[in-house]
Amino acid sequence: MLACEVALHGVPVVVLERLPEIETHPKAEGITGRAIDILDRRGLMAGVDGPPSQPTAEQRTRIAMGERRPDSLQPKAFPGARHFATMFVLRPESPDLLVPQQLLERDLARRAADLGVEVRRGHTLTGFTQNGDGVRLDVDGPDGQYRLQADWLAGCDGGRSTVRKLAGIAFPGTDGITTGYRAFAEIDDPDFHLPGWFRKDNGLLVYEEGPPRFITLEFIGPPASRDAPITLTEFQEALRRLSGTDVTVTKVHKINRFTDNERQAETYRQGRVLLVGDAAHVQSQWSGPGLRLGLGDALNLGWKLAAVARGQCHEDLLDTYTSERHPVGAQTLEVQRASIALMRPGPHVDALRRLFTHLLLDVDTNRRLTAVVDDLHIRYDMDDPSLTGPLVGLYCPDLRLKAANGDAKGALNGGADGTVRLAELQRTGRPLLLDLGADPRLRALAEPWSDRVDVVTAECAEAPADALLIRPDGFVAWSTPADEASLPRALTRWFGHPARVT
Ligand SMILES: Cc1cc2nc3c(=O)[nH]c(=O)nc-3n(C[C@H](O)[C@H](O)[C@H](O)COP(=O)(O)OP(=O)(O)OC[C@H]3O[C@@H](n4cnc5c(N)ncnc54)[C@H](O)[C@@H]3O)c2cc1C
């Protein structure tokens, strides 16, 4: 995703990926909250406007097992409910995307190829040194070792990030207190337990029929070894402990062992080296924060890195990547810790869960928690008091826009109802100055930045302001009411000095 974001602005990118192919082992089964909107704003979502179709639980399992693949990324209305800490019903604002991570990786790989990104599979980064104006990389490729000189290095290399370790960036946080398994497996007695999600005296047991799918969670500390092969016996023992039966596992198709490390890099930038996604933060997988955070990181960093690489902005702009995204990651780790705490067995946590359930019956409280879990609550501190309007720092909703006089570029040739969604306008990855109050002075003020900022004049029934400057990541950088002089300041702050001054 980061490579695509940078390449979108014409900056050459090389991706080094040690795996020769996309990993087939199941990882994420779904994408939630803000991440769905992010994919939509880059045109990576199919059928957002169409009627959602929902796979059955059995189809979902077959998809996760790799037996069946949906054709495209399409959000599905979840027929049941989203949960927090396996119990509390949440009210998501948008449908979830129930697809295996491999599908997202496949679509992103296609997009990267379309954008001219050079993806070198089977190439492992083994070392690097930062030298004045660049980074020299040591790479182990299929034809031996070689060196590569780059201007910038983004470590998107997962929780055990080589880049983070070699950079010596501290990774403080908390160790796991649980061991769990997620498995697609066969058992000798399908009636060994009722299907469903069960809170037990010693943890959590999930059993879904169809092709059987299991999740176990026990508060027995982290696994003794994270790398040891997972044996059928250890999974069977967990299943027996939690079900209180002597069920026998006859075959394991696919299995993951997981714990709940919550750690975050002290900084996301060290000179010309940046960290993104799991390399910057690891989190337990409950409620699916991993992809949401990683996609959010990529969207925040991509346009900034491209602008710096193109010489349009000073490299200080990259410090706003840490100052904006680090607090979001920290908040997520807090939510994940709270969620694990609320899953602990025992009468005290039972009481706490009853209290939470009671509080979450209140619609507003429920919405607030959902917003936090789904990253809908983010307000970036944009670090310039003179630009602080009521909407600055917030994510701009997906406004429906209709062409108005002055839409010189004809960007708003709408659909059947004559409207265009903001998400569609943002697919170019370019910043947008939305003039919703037909004020010709705005276009004149932004003219010096016309090589990098699009101005669109439109009508909008639910306009949150008369004018909005929207960054490529969808966040509002400036909005009315504000004095006119603040618009050029905001344009300069985020998109650099104008190429020519009128
Ligand atoms: C069982 C399981 C279930 C999960 N469920 C969910 C879920 O439902 N929802 C959700 O959002 N998240 C979920 N996650 C988490 C999610 O999978 C991760 O957050 C996500 O994969 C992180 O993406 P990433 O690109 O940052 O890192 P990764 O996906 O780890 O990708 C890093 C890549 O870097 C490559 N690499 C590593 N080192 C090097 C090197 N030195 N040189 C070259 N290449 C290198 C690796 O091969 C890998 O392909 C789950 C994870 C697991 C394991």
The ligand as an SDF file (V2000), in Angstrom:
LIG
                    3D

 53 58  0  0  0  0  0  0  0  0999 V2000
   -3.6610  -15.5530   12.7680 C   0  0  0  0  0  0  0  0  0  0  0  0
   -3.7280  -14.0840   12.4740 C   0  0  0  0  0  0  0  0  0  0  0  0
   -4.9710  -13.4850   12.3640 C   0  0  0  0  0  0  0  0  0  0  0  0
   -5.0620  -12.1300   12.1140 C   0  0  0  0  0  0  0  0  0  0  0  0
   -6.3020  -11.5720   11.9840 N   0  0  0  0  0  0  0  0  0  0  0  0
   -6.3920  -10.2600   11.6530 C   0  0  0  0  0  0  0  0  0  0  0  0
   -7.6590   -9.6670   11.3290 C   0  0  0  0  0  0  0  0  0  0  0  0
   -8.7050  -10.3330   11.2990 O   0  0  0  0  0  0  0  0  0  0  0  0
   -7.6860   -8.3490   10.9760 N   0  0  0  0  0  0  0  0  0  0  0  0
   -6.5360   -7.6000   10.9320 C   0  0  0  0  0  0  0  0  0  0  0  0
   -6.6020   -6.4130   10.5970 O   0  0  0  0  0  0  0  0  0  0  0  0
   -5.3320   -8.1400   11.2240 N   0  0  0  0  0  0  0  0  0  0  0  0
   -5.2280   -9.4450   11.5580 C   0  0  0  0  0  0  0  0  0  0  0  0
   -3.9940   -9.9930   11.7740 N   0  0  0  0  0  0  0  0  0  0  0  0
   -2.8050   -9.1180   11.7380 C   0  0  0  0  0  0  0  0  0  0  0  0
   -2.3760   -8.8150   10.3020 C   0  0  0  0  0  0  0  0  0  0  0  0
   -2.1640  -10.0200    9.6120 O   0  0  0  0  0  0  0  0  0  0  0  0
   -1.1000   -7.9770   10.3640 C   0  0  0  0  0  0  0  0  0  0  0  0
   -1.3530   -6.8360   11.1440 O   0  0  0  0  0  0  0  0  0  0  0  0
   -0.6290   -7.5570    8.9720 C   0  0  0  0  0  0  0  0  0  0  0  0
   -0.2020   -8.6650    8.2250 O   0  0  0  0  0  0  0  0  0  0  0  0
    0.5190   -6.5740    9.0750 C   0  0  0  0  0  0  0  0  0  0  0  0
    0.8910   -6.2090    7.7820 O   0  0  0  0  0  0  0  0  0  0  0  0
    2.3620   -5.6990    7.4900 P   0  0  0  0  0  0  0  0  0  0  0  0
    2.4320   -5.5160    6.0150 O   0  0  0  0  0  0  0  0  0  0  0  0
    2.7030   -4.5920    8.3920 O   0  0  0  0  0  0  0  0  0  0  0  0
    3.3210   -6.9070    7.9240 O   0  0  0  0  0  0  0  0  0  0  0  0
    3.3610   -8.3850    7.3590 P   0  0  0  0  0  0  0  0  0  0  0  0
    2.0430   -8.8320    6.8470 O   0  0  0  0  0  0  0  0  0  0  0  0
    4.0150   -9.1990    8.4260 O   0  0  0  0  0  0  0  0  0  0  0  0
    4.3250   -8.2800    6.1000 O   0  0  0  0  0  0  0  0  0  0  0  0
    5.7130   -8.0890    6.2440 C   0  0  0  0  0  0  0  0  0  0  0  0
    6.3810   -8.6460    5.0120 C   0  0  0  0  0  0  0  0  0  0  0  0
    7.7640   -8.3350    5.0690 O   0  0  0  0  0  0  0  0  0  0  0  0
    8.4880   -9.4390    4.6050 C   0  0  0  0  0  0  0  0  0  0  0  0
    9.8240   -9.3660    5.2120 N   0  0  0  0  0  0  0  0  0  0  0  0
   10.1400   -9.5000    6.5170 C   0  0  0  0  0  0  0  0  0  0  0  0
   11.4500   -9.3090    6.7050 N   0  0  0  0  0  0  0  0  0  0  0  0
   11.9680   -9.0470    5.4830 C   0  0  0  0  0  0  0  0  0  0  0  0
   13.2820   -8.7530    5.0290 C   0  0  0  0  0  0  0  0  0  0  0  0
   14.3250   -8.6770    5.8800 N   0  0  0  0  0  0  0  0  0  0  0  0
   13.4840   -8.5370    3.7050 N   0  0  0  0  0  0  0  0  0  0  0  0
   12.4460   -8.6000    2.8290 C   0  0  0  0  0  0  0  0  0  0  0  0
   11.1890   -8.8700    3.2170 N   0  0  0  0  0  0  0  0  0  0  0  0
   10.9520   -9.0850    4.5340 C   0  0  0  0  0  0  0  0  0  0  0  0
    7.6950  -10.6390    5.0640 C   0  0  0  0  0  0  0  0  0  0  0  0
    7.9770  -11.7760    4.2640 O   0  0  0  0  0  0  0  0  0  0  0  0
    6.2640  -10.1530    4.9110 C   0  0  0  0  0  0  0  0  0  0  0  0
    5.7130  -10.4840    3.6550 O   0  0  0  0  0  0  0  0  0  0  0  0
   -3.8780  -11.3480   12.0000 C   0  0  0  0  0  0  0  0  0  0  0  0
   -2.6220  -11.9560   12.1060 C   0  0  0  0  0  0  0  0  0  0  0  0
   -2.5520  -13.3190   12.3240 C   0  0  0  0  0  0  0  0  0  0  0  0
   -1.1900  -13.9630   12.3900 C   0  0  0  0  0  0  0  0  0  0  0  0
  1  2  1  0
  2  3  1  0
  2 52  2  0
  3  4  2  0
  4  5  1  0
  4 50  1  0
  5  6  2  0
  6  7  1  0
  6 13  1  0
  7  8  2  0
  7  9  1  0
  9 10  1  0
 10 11  2  0
 10 12  1  0
 12 13  2  0
 13 14  1  0
 14 15  1  0
 14 50  1  0
 15 16  1  0
 16 17  1  0
 16 18  1  0
 18 19  1  0
 18 20  1  0
 20 21  1  0
 20 22  1  0
 22 23  1  0
 23 24  1  0
 24 25  2  0
 24 26  1  0
 24 27  1  0
 27 28  1  0
 28 29  2  0
 28 30  1  0
 28 31  1  0
 31 32  1  0
 32 33  1  0
 33 34  1  0
 33 48  1  0
 34 35  1  0
 35 36  1  0
 35 46  1  0
 36 37  1  0
 36 45  1  0
 37 38  2  0
 38 39  1  0
 39 40  1  0
 39 45  2  0
 40 41  1  0
 40 42  2  0
 42 43  1  0
 43 44  2  0
 44 45  1  0
 46 47  1  0
 46 48  1  0
 48 49  1  0
 50 51  2  0
 51 52  1  0
 52 53  1  0
M  END
$$$$
